[in-house]
Amino acid sequence: MLQHVITRDDRTRRWEDYVVPQNWGSFTKDDHAVWDLLFARQVDLLGSRVVSAFLDGIDLLKLSHPGVPDVEGLNAILEPRTGWRTVAVPGLVPDEIFFAMLSERVFPVGNFIRARKQLDYLEAPDCFHDMFGHIPMLAHHQYAEMARHIGELGTAAIAAGEGHRAARIYWHSVEFGLAREHGELKILGAGLASSFGESHFSLESDKVERLPFSVGRAVNTPYRHDAFQPLYLVSESLESTVDEILAMTPEELLEL
Ligand SMILES: [Fe+2]
């Protein structure tokens, strides 16, 4: 998720400087049990309420295997497929670093998992959000290319002092987007797919607005990261949003 203020220090650092060993062996028995509990609960909760590419990704990446996934195991499947790989980070990375990673097909995943007593409350996205929410979609070829392109757009937008433009595209598609599939409203975004409370809310609540996704609307729609969204953007289809974002140049983004 994107919620960082970039400091002067960050500007002199490369994305590689934020990568840490996952230390998979240091996850405790209870950590693995928490993953299993979250995974089983969320798969059951989502059912078919999520785009089919997400469910395909869960299968392809063998995420139903018990315990916290190790990044090497994920990468052994993901990298040959779409060129993407995961790296472990200790927490949120600055937007500039995050977009630089995306532009090189690198996705940062937290090297920690929430505590059992905080199953539904997260101060920072943990490896369940990152690995369950995001990584399945990166096994989808067109989506994977879109995510890389958002990294390029973000890097260019930040350089122009307009980082929020790319952050909003990311937010309203990759994190909290909805999409139609065979006429039905489905979850697209990782923030929804990995959320116990907001996944059903986003689809079923009559207290929120749902408007058609367009890059222009996304860029001009602020978001909040401290509460459920008051508004969701709905892609006509996953493919149409991929095509629209891929067609956007950094120059065009700055003019929206
Ligand atoms: Fe996220």
Residues whose N, C-alpha, C, O or C-beta is under 5 A from the ligand:
A	BS01	LIG	M1 A190
